Amino acid sequence: MNNSGLAVEVSKDRNGADQILLRNPRGASAKVGLHGGQVLSWRTDRGEELLFTSSKAIFKPPYAVRGGIPICFPQFGQRGSLEQHGFARNRTWIIDENPPPLHPNDACGKAYIDLLLKPSEDDLKIWPHSFEFRLRVNLTADGNLSLISRIRNINCKPFSFSIAYHTYFSISDISEVRVEGLETLDYLDNLYQRERFTEQGDALTFESEVDRVYLGSRDAIAIFDHERKRTFFIKKEGLPDVVPFAFLQVFGIHGRRNLKPWLILGMRNTNRCFV
Ligand SMILES: O=P(O)(O)OC[C@H]1O[C@H](O)[C@H](O)[C@@H](O)[C@@H]1O
């Protein structure tokens, strides 16, 4: 623990892999696993878990963990030659002891950890681009969570990639949830062969399964959970040369409460990476 009361602890998970616990002075916490470079838990200072993890989740390679915040890279979904959502969520990351500096404000007053993923020989066979993916996970004194991704091309050949934080938010009951910030946007509907539709002007509420990719998403989206009286604000910034998407997937309808109480709302960027 340092002078500001921020703590970073490294321990082993049940499979012997390192996991990192970030804690702030008020008692909020975030847990990050090296399998997938994945945030596995994010708790308020009252100990309430904000992220959903499936009870059937498998926490070791080659499986992706269903829950928390998987990292989709270098591909989102099935738009490319790789497995669904790319390989980063299935790989073992390392702790980056000496990352290139970020803006000083990106560390100030925060408990944070830097992770690093480099391609293996096998990865280079399926995606022949030499990269370094650095992920900083920050927990602020207010209990906010921020993720900063930096992808470095260490070869001379430009490449394109997609990146997404596939965030599983924990919610009470989907019929009590409203999403604002996607109104009037066009979306591709995965339940209708990716046909393109336009969202109406109202905030989104849910009566059936939803699986969509919204185009040209704004920088801020909010999820209101009326039953829990909780609001998630999701913001994105940075990444020039970007085609932003938001994707939304909801299950758990059919009249049964808490059938699968989660909602995925992620932000995706498509980018090109030059040396
Ligand atoms: O099952 P996974 O590979 O983890 O993908 C989980 C989900 O990811 C995105 O949200 C897609 O839009 C969904 O169609 C997919 O079901």
The ligand as an SDF file (V2000), in Angstrom:
LIG
                    3D

 16 16  0  0  0  0  0  0  0  0999 V2000
  -20.1320  -16.0270  -26.6770 O   0  0  0  0  0  0  0  0  0  0  0  0
  -19.0900  -15.0080  -26.9440 P   0  0  0  0  0  0  0  0  0  0  0  0
  -18.1100  -15.4290  -28.0220 O   0  0  0  0  0  0  0  0  0  0  0  0
  -18.3820  -14.5950  -25.6890 O   0  0  0  0  0  0  0  0  0  0  0  0
  -19.8310  -13.7060  -27.4890 O   0  0  0  0  0  0  0  0  0  0  0  0
  -20.7920  -13.0720  -26.7190 C   0  0  0  0  0  0  0  0  0  0  0  0
  -21.5740  -12.0650  -27.5560 C   0  0  0  0  0  0  0  0  0  0  0  0
  -20.6800  -11.0850  -28.0400 O   0  0  0  0  0  0  0  0  0  0  0  0
  -21.3050   -9.9760  -28.7310 C   0  0  0  0  0  0  0  0  0  0  0  0
  -22.1080   -9.2640  -27.8470 O   0  0  0  0  0  0  0  0  0  0  0  0
  -22.1110  -10.4700  -29.9080 C   0  0  0  0  0  0  0  0  0  0  0  0
  -22.8900   -9.3970  -30.4510 O   0  0  0  0  0  0  0  0  0  0  0  0
  -23.0390  -11.5960  -29.5010 C   0  0  0  0  0  0  0  0  0  0  0  0
  -23.6670  -12.1460  -30.6300 O   0  0  0  0  0  0  0  0  0  0  0  0
  -22.2960  -12.6840  -28.7420 C   0  0  0  0  0  0  0  0  0  0  0  0
  -23.2030  -13.6700  -28.3010 O   0  0  0  0  0  0  0  0  0  0  0  0
  1  2  2  0
  2  3  1  0
  2  4  1  0
  2  5  1  0
  5  6  1  0
  6  7  1  0
  7  8  1  0
  7 15  1  0
  8  9  1  0
  9 10  1  0
  9 11  1  0
 11 12  1  0
 11 13  1  0
 13 14  1  0
 13 15  1  0
 15 16  1  0
M  END
$$$$
